[in-house]
Amino acid sequence: MLLTKYNGMIIGPIASLLGFFMNGIFSVLNTIGLPSIGLAIIIMTILIYMAMLPLTIKQQKFSKLQRKMQPELNKINKKYQGRKDPDSMERQQAEIKEVYGKYGVSATGSCVQLIIQMPILLAMYRVFYNIPAYVPMVKQAFFPLVDKLIAADPTGAFLQETNAARFYARQFANESFTSGVVEYVQNTFIDVLNKFSSTEWAALSEQFSDLAGDITNTVTKLTRYNNFLGLNIANSPSAVFREAMANKTYAFVLISFIIPVLAAVTQYLNVALMPQAPQNDGNDQMANTMKSMNIMMPLMSAVFCWSLPSGMGIYWIAGAVIRSIQQVLINKHIDKMDVDAMIEKNLEKMKEKEEKEGKKDKNRVSSSTMNTYSSMNTRRMKDRSSTAVSEEQERKAQQARQTNGKKYKAGSLAEKANMVSSFNEADPRTSKKKG
């Protein structure tokens, strides 16, 4: 159920926490007379990116060090180019590891920051896309209309025919809906109504004329919450464009392009300000791929923001603007940094870490010392026993070679048969069996 809080193992708890803060921000704005979802999204985005600033700085530091060490890495890769045997690949990895160790960083240095950031950003998307699930005041705006709609149309036949319902077909077919689980049915109705455009609200009012008053009250509340600089952030730019073309209000046709265009422009600026990855020698394909991505990402932003509700576009634009401002400040900070001092500091940290790990290893050794000594004593006893057996066998073999003064040709069958016979006679266990 999209209206209910997302229950993913990792993203779910993070989304719940971010939803708690989002609800707090919206409540504060409502207290001061500005209950704007758009403004709450911007404030929330600023706070989240400010909180992640230390991780971003670490990631940029790693990128600067990587650019400095790249010539050495290129040299190693060129040295082992075309050599795919296990021994060469093992030596190549060992040399690369030495280079990273020399600069005091890990080969996965930037991955840690990304692993931490990605769940947070995905959780923000969940919250902003399903505001009623995390902000009770917004959800409450749909009542009592939802209960009356359920009573008038229990199967949601009208809602299922609307454009807003195209993402919720599974919910209408779910057993919880068909069996009439109250909360599930309510959430499904709110999911669809929350994505309604102005045209769809008008069609709903015509279809259920006796609920016109409740529909008007709900739309009034939602318009107040969703209004941001004259835009209804619940509407997608594509929906605004279709309505404007149908009503021949061409001013709104231009307005519908504002958010997608701003999303593309701000994303392009953000990409342009990002430090470029160091180039590998002879790896033109990688460079071309990165250039293509730098062009495709802004275009993808425009496409997504064209079809999604404008609230998501505001989040997209706010995030790009904040990242761009951060990047300008970080670039100035990074450019002033002494790379050699940074490397020395990293080496000191790695040395301290190794010393700590060494102490732990010593503690583990001391705790197992008695077991080690015990096993050593056991091995010594076994070795002594084995030595005694070996000496006895050698004595018997020498005795067999003497052959009671008889001489046989070396390597002949007679000599070998005589040795076996003499050996068995010298073995007390064999003699007993014969007796």
C-alpha positions as CSV (number, residue, x, y, z in Angstrom):
1,M,0.0,0.0,0.0
2,L,1.7,3.2,-1.2
3,L,-0.1,5.4,1.2
4,T,1.1,3.4,4.3
5,K,4.7,4.0,5.3
6,Y,7.2,2.1,3.2
7,N,8.1,-1.1,5.0
8,G,11.4,-2.0,3.3
9,M,14.0,-3.5,5.6
10,I,16.6,-0.7,5.0
11,I,14.7,2.2,3.4
12,G,11.5,1.8,5.5
13,P,12.9,2.8,8.9
14,I,14.9,5.7,7.4
15,A,11.7,6.9,5.6
16,S,9.8,6.7,8.9
17,L,12.5,8.8,10.6
18,L,12.5,11.4,7.8
19,G,8.7,11.4,7.7
20,F,8.8,12.3,11.4
21,F,11.0,15.3,10.7
22,M,8.8,16.2,7.7
23,N,5.7,16.2,9.8
24,G,7.5,18.4,12.4
25,I,8.5,20.9,9.7
26,F,5.0,21.0,8.3
27,S,3.5,21.5,11.7
28,V,5.7,24.4,12.5
29,L,4.9,26.0,9.1
30,N,1.2,25.5,9.9
31,T,1.6,27.1,13.3
32,I,3.0,30.3,11.7
33,G,0.3,30.3,9.0
34,L,2.4,28.8,6.1
35,P,1.2,25.2,5.8
36,S,3.0,24.7,2.4
37,I,4.1,21.2,1.4
38,G,6.4,22.8,-1.2
39,L,8.2,25.0,1.4
40,A,8.4,22.0,3.8
41,I,10.1,19.9,1.0
42,I,12.7,22.7,0.4
43,I,13.5,23.1,4.1
44,M,13.7,19.3,4.6
45,T,16.0,19.0,1.5
46,I,18.3,21.7,2.8
47,L,18.5,20.0,6.3
48,I,19.2,16.6,4.8
49,Y,22.0,17.8,2.5
50,M,23.5,19.9,5.3
51,A,23.6,16.8,7.5
52,M,25.3,14.8,4.7
53,L,27.9,17.5,4.1
54,P,30.7,15.8,6.0
55,L,30.3,12.7,3.9
56,T,30.3,14.8,0.7
57,I,33.6,16.5,1.8
58,K,35.2,13.1,2.5
59,Q,34.1,11.8,-0.9
60,Q,35.6,14.9,-2.6
61,K,38.9,14.5,-0.7
62,F,39.1,10.9,-1.9
63,S,38.5,12.1,-5.5
64,K,41.4,14.6,-5.2
65,L,43.8,12.0,-3.9
66,Q,42.6,9.6,-6.6
67,R,43.6,12.2,-9.3
68,K,47.0,12.5,-7.7
69,M,47.6,8.7,-7.6
70,Q,46.1,8.0,-11.0
71,P,49.4,8.3,-13.0
72,E,50.9,5.5,-10.8
73,L,47.8,3.3,-11.2
74,N,47.9,3.9,-15.0
75,K,51.5,2.8,-15.0
76,I,50.7,-0.4,-13.3
77,N,47.7,-1.2,-15.5
78,K,49.9,-0.5,-18.6
79,K,52.6,-2.8,-17.2
80,Y,50.2,-5.7,-16.9
81,Q,48.1,-4.9,-20.0
82,G,47.0,-8.1,-21.8
83,R,48.3,-10.4,-19.1
84,K,45.4,-12.4,-17.8
85,D,47.2,-15.3,-16.1
86,P,46.4,-15.7,-12.3
87,D,50.0,-14.9,-11.2
88,S,50.1,-11.6,-13.2
89,M,46.7,-10.5,-12.0
90,E,47.6,-11.3,-8.4
91,R,50.8,-9.2,-8.7
92,Q,48.9,-6.4,-10.4
93,Q,46.4,-6.2,-7.5
94,A,49.2,-6.3,-5.0
95,E,50.9,-3.4,-6.6
96,I,47.7,-1.4,-6.8
97,K,47.1,-2.1,-3.2
98,E,50.6,-0.8,-2.4
99,V,49.8,2.5,-4.2
100,Y,46.5,3.0,-2.2
101,G,48.5,2.2,1.0
102,K,51.1,4.7,0.1
103,Y,48.5,7.4,-0.1
104,G,46.8,6.2,3.1
105,V,43.4,5.5,1.5
106,S,41.2,2.5,0.7
107,A,40.3,1.3,-2.8
108,T,36.6,1.5,-1.6
109,G,37.1,5.0,-0.1
110,S,34.3,6.7,-1.9
111,C,31.9,3.7,-1.8
112,V,31.3,4.0,1.9
113,Q,30.0,7.6,1.6
114,L,27.7,6.6,-1.3
115,I,26.4,3.5,0.6
116,I,25.4,5.8,3.4
117,Q,23.9,8.6,1.2
118,M,21.8,6.5,-1.2
119,P,19.4,5.0,1.3
120,I,18.8,8.5,2.7
121,L,18.0,10.0,-0.7
122,L,15.8,7.1,-1.7
123,A,13.9,7.4,1.6
124,M,13.4,11.1,1.0
125,Y,11.8,10.2,-2.4
126,R,9.4,7.9,-0.6
127,V,8.4,10.5,1.9
128,F,7.9,13.3,-0.7
129,Y,6.0,11.1,-3.1
130,N,3.6,9.9,-0.4
131,I,3.1,13.0,1.8
132,P,-0.2,11.9,3.3
133,A,1.4,8.7,4.6
134,Y,3.9,10.7,6.7
135,V,2.0,14.0,7.4
136,P,-1.3,13.2,9.3
137,M,-2.7,16.7,8.7
138,V,-2.5,16.2,4.9
139,K,-4.1,12.8,5.2
140,Q,-6.9,14.1,7.4
141,A,-7.8,16.6,4.6
142,F,-9.3,13.7,2.6
143,F,-11.9,13.0,5.3
144,P,-14.9,12.7,5.4
145,L,-14.9,12.7,1.6
146,V,-13.2,9.3,1.4
147,D,-15.7,7.5,3.7
148,K,-18.6,8.9,1.7
149,L,-17.0,7.9,-1.6
150,I,-16.5,4.4,-0.4
151,A,-20.1,4.2,0.6
152,A,-21.2,5.5,-2.8
153,D,-18.8,3.5,-4.8
154,P,-17.3,0.6,-2.8
155,T,-15.4,-0.9,-5.6
156,G,-13.9,2.4,-6.7
157,A,-15.1,1.9,-10.2
158,F,-14.9,5.6,-11.1
159,L,-11.5,6.1,-9.5
160,Q,-10.1,3.1,-11.5
161,E,-11.0,4.8,-14.8
162,T,-9.0,7.9,-14.0
163,N,-5.5,8.6,-15.2
164,A,-4.3,8.9,-11.6
165,A,-5.2,5.3,-10.9
166,R,-2.9,3.7,-13.5
167,F,-0.2,3.0,-10.8
168,Y,-2.6,1.4,-8.3
169,A,-4.2,-1.4,-10.3
170,R,-2.7,-4.0,-7.9
171,Q,-4.1,-2.3,-4.9
172,F,-7.7,-2.4,-6.3
173,A,-7.1,-6.1,-7.1
174,N,-5.6,-6.9,-3.7
175,E,-7.6,-9.3,-1.5
176,S,-7.6,-6.7,1.3
177,F,-9.4,-4.3,-0.9
178,T,-11.9,-6.8,-2.4
179,S,-12.7,-8.2,1.1
180,G,-13.4,-4.6,2.3
181,V,-10.6,-4.1,4.9
182,V,-11.5,-0.5,5.9
183,E,-8.0,1.0,6.3
184,Y,-6.7,-0.6,3.2
185,V,-9.7,0.7,1.1
186,Q,-9.3,4.2,2.6
187,N,-5.6,4.2,1.8
188,T,-6.2,3.1,-1.8
189,F,-8.8,5.8,-2.3
190,I,-6.4,8.5,-0.8
191,D,-3.5,7.2,-2.9
192,V,-5.5,7.9,-6.1
193,L,-7.1,11.1,-5.0
194,N,-3.7,12.5,-3.9
195,K,-2.6,12.3,-7.5
196,F,-5.8,13.9,-9.0
197,S,-5.4,16.8,-11.4
198,S,-7.8,19.7,-11.4
199,T,-9.6,18.1,-14.3
200,E,-10.1,14.9,-12.4
201,W,-11.4,16.7,-9.3
202,A,-14.0,18.4,-11.6
203,A,-15.0,15.1,-13.1
204,L,-15.4,13.6,-9.7
205,S,-17.7,16.5,-8.6
206,E,-19.8,15.9,-11.7
207,Q,-20.1,12.2,-11.1
208,F,-20.9,12.5,-7.4
209,S,-22.9,15.7,-7.4
210,D,-24.4,15.0,-3.9
211,L,-20.8,15.0,-2.6
212,A,-19.9,18.3,-4.2
213,G,-19.7,20.2,-0.9
214,D,-17.2,17.6,0.6
215,I,-15.2,17.6,-2.6
216,T,-15.0,21.4,-2.5
217,N,-13.8,21.4,1.1
218,T,-11.2,18.7,0.4
219,V,-9.9,20.5,-2.7
220,T,-9.7,23.8,-0.8
221,K,-7.6,22.3,2.0
222,L,-5.3,20.5,-0.5
223,T,-4.9,23.6,-2.6
224,R,-3.8,25.5,0.4
225,Y,-1.3,22.8,1.3
226,N,-0.1,22.2,-2.3
227,N,0.1,25.9,-3.4
228,F,3.7,27.0,-4.0
229,L,4.3,30.2,-5.8
230,G,1.0,29.9,-7.6
231,L,1.6,26.3,-8.7
232,N,-0.4,23.3,-7.5
233,I,2.5,20.9,-6.7
234,A,0.0,17.9,-6.7
235,N,-0.4,18.4,-10.5
236,S,2.3,17.1,-12.9
237,P,3.6,19.5,-15.5
238,S,2.2,17.1,-18.2
239,A,-1.3,17.3,-16.6
240,V,-1.0,21.1,-16.5
241,F,0.0,21.2,-20.2
242,R,-3.0,19.0,-21.2
243,E,-5.4,21.1,-19.3
244,A,-4.0,24.3,-20.7
245,M,-4.2,23.0,-24.2
246,A,-7.8,21.8,-23.7
247,N,-8.8,25.2,-22.2
248,K,-6.7,27.2,-24.6
249,T,-5.0,29.0,-21.7
250,Y,-1.6,29.2,-23.4
251,A,0.0,31.1,-20.5
252,F,-0.2,27.9,-18.5
253,V,1.3,26.0,-21.4
254,L,4.5,28.0,-20.8
255,I,4.2,27.6,-17.0
256,S,4.0,23.8,-17.4
257,F,7.6,23.8,-18.8
258,I,9.1,25.8,-15.9
259,I,9.8,22.9,-13.5
260,P,11.2,20.4,-16.1
261,V,13.5,23.1,-17.6
262,L,14.7,24.2,-14.2
263,A,15.3,20.6,-13.3
264,A,17.5,20.1,-16.4
265,V,19.4,23.3,-16.0
266,T,20.2,22.9,-12.3
267,Q,21.2,19.3,-12.8
268,Y,23.5,20.3,-15.6
269,L,25.1,23.0,-13.4
270,N,25.5,20.4,-10.6
271,V,27.2,18.0,-13.0
272,A,29.5,20.7,-14.4
273,L,30.7,21.7,-10.9
274,M,31.4,18.1,-9.8
275,P,35.2,17.2,-10.0
276,Q,35.8,15.1,-13.1
277,A,37.0,11.6,-12.6
278,P,40.7,11.0,-13.4
279,Q,41.3,9.7,-17.0
280,N,42.9,6.3,-17.5
281,D,45.6,6.2,-20.2
282,G,44.2,4.9,-23.4
283,N,40.7,4.5,-21.9
284,D,38.8,6.8,-24.3
285,Q,35.7,4.6,-24.0
286,M,35.4,5.5,-20.3
287,A,35.8,9.2,-21.0
288,N,33.1,9.1,-23.7
289,T,30.8,7.2,-21.4
290,M,31.2,9.9,-18.7
291,K,30.6,12.7,-21.2
292,S,27.4,11.0,-22.4
293,M,26.2,10.6,-18.8
294,N,26.8,14.3,-18.1
295,I,24.4,15.0,-21.0
296,M,21.9,12.3,-20.3
297,M,21.4,13.0,-16.6
298,P,19.9,16.6,-17.1
299,L,17.7,15.3,-19.9
300,M,16.5,12.4,-17.7
301,S,15.7,14.9,-14.9
302,A,13.5,16.9,-17.3
303,V,11.7,13.8,-18.4
304,F,11.0,12.5,-14.8
305,C,9.9,16.0,-13.6
306,W,7.5,16.3,-16.6
307,S,5.5,13.2,-15.6
308,L,5.8,13.2,-11.8
309,P,3.9,15.6,-9.5
310,S,5.4,19.1,-9.4
311,G,6.3,18.5,-5.7
312,M,8.8,15.9,-6.8
313,G,10.2,18.4,-9.3
314,I,10.6,21.0,-6.6
315,Y,12.6,18.4,-4.5
316,W,14.7,17.6,-7.6
317,I,15.5,21.3,-8.3
318,A,16.1,22.1,-4.6
319,G,18.5,19.2,-4.3
320,A,20.4,20.2,-7.4
321,V,20.7,23.8,-6.2
322,I,21.9,22.9,-2.8
323,R,24.4,20.4,-4.1
324,S,25.7,23.1,-6.5
325,I,26.2,25.6,-3.7
326,Q,27.9,23.0,-1.6
327,Q,30.1,22.0,-4.5
328,V,31.3,25.6,-5.0
329,L,32.2,25.8,-1.3
330,I,33.8,22.4,-1.2
331,N,35.8,23.1,-4.4
332,K,37.3,26.2,-2.8
333,H,38.0,24.3,0.4
334,I,39.6,21.3,-1.4
335,D,41.7,23.5,-3.7
336,K,43.3,25.2,-0.6
337,M,44.2,21.8,1.0
338,D,47.8,20.5,1.1
339,V,47.6,17.1,-0.6
340,D,50.9,16.0,0.9
341,A,49.7,16.9,4.4
342,M,46.5,15.0,3.7
343,I,48.4,11.9,2.6
344,E,50.6,12.1,5.7
345,K,47.5,12.4,8.0
346,N,45.9,9.4,6.3
347,L,49.0,7.4,6.7
348,E,49.1,8.2,10.4
349,K,45.5,7.1,10.8
350,M,46.2,3.8,9.0
351,K,49.2,3.2,11.2
352,E,47.2,3.8,14.4
353,K,44.5,1.4,13.0
354,E,47.1,-1.3,12.3
355,E,48.6,-0.9,15.8
356,K,45.2,-1.4,17.3
357,E,44.6,-4.4,15.2
358,G,48.0,-5.8,16.2
359,K,47.2,-5.5,19.9
360,K,44.0,-7.4,19.3
361,D,45.9,-10.1,17.6
362,K,48.3,-10.3,20.5
363,N,45.5,-10.7,22.9
364,R,44.0,-13.5,20.8
365,V,47.4,-15.2,20.8
366,S,47.9,-15.0,24.6
367,S,44.4,-16.4,25.2
368,S,45.2,-19.5,23.1
369,T,48.8,-20.0,24.4
370,M,47.9,-23.0,26.7
371,N,46.1,-24.8,23.9
372,T,49.1,-24.2,21.6
373,Y,51.6,-25.6,24.2
374,S,49.3,-28.6,24.8
375,S,49.1,-29.4,21.1
376,M,52.9,-29.0,20.8
377,N,53.5,-31.5,23.6
378,T,51.1,-34.0,21.9
379,R,52.9,-33.6,18.6
380,R,56.3,-34.2,20.3
381,M,55.0,-37.5,21.9
382,K,53.7,-38.6,18.5
383,D,57.0,-37.7,16.9
384,R,59.0,-39.7,19.5
385,S,56.8,-42.7,18.9
386,S,57.2,-42.5,15.2
387,T,61.0,-42.1,15.5
388,A,61.1,-45.3,17.6
389,V,59.1,-47.3,15.1
390,S,61.3,-46.0,12.2
391,E,64.5,-47.1,14.0
392,E,63.1,-50.6,14.7
393,Q,62.1,-51.0,11.0
394,E,65.6,-49.9,9.8
395,R,67.2,-52.4,12.1
396,K,65.1,-55.2,10.7
397,A,65.9,-54.2,7.1
398,Q,69.6,-54.2,7.8
399,Q,69.3,-57.7,9.4
400,A,67.4,-58.9,6.3
401,R,70.2,-57.7,4.1
402,Q,72.9,-59.8,5.9
403,T,71.1,-63.0,4.6
404,N,73.1,-65.4,6.8
405,G,76.2,-65.2,4.8
406,K,74.5,-66.1,1.5
407,K,75.2,-64.0,-1.5
408,Y,72.6,-63.1,-4.1
409,K,72.9,-61.0,-7.2
410,A,72.0,-57.4,-6.6
411,G,68.4,-56.6,-7.6
412,S,67.5,-60.2,-8.3
413,L,64.2,-61.8,-7.2
414,A,66.2,-64.1,-4.9
415,E,67.7,-61.2,-3.1
416,K,64.3,-59.5,-2.6
417,A,62.6,-62.8,-1.5
418,N,65.4,-63.4,1.0
419,M,65.1,-59.9,2.4
420,V,61.3,-60.3,3.0
421,S,61.8,-63.7,4.6
422,S,64.5,-62.4,6.9
423,F,62.5,-59.3,7.8
424,N,59.5,-61.4,8.8
425,E,61.7,-63.7,10.9
426,A,63.2,-60.7,12.7
427,D,59.7,-59.3,13.5
428,P,58.5,-60.8,16.8
429,R,54.8,-60.4,15.8
430,T,55.3,-62.5,12.7
431,S,57.2,-65.2,14.5
432,K,54.4,-65.5,17.1
433,K,51.9,-66.0,14.3
434,K,53.9,-68.7,12.7
435,G,54.3,-70.5,16.1
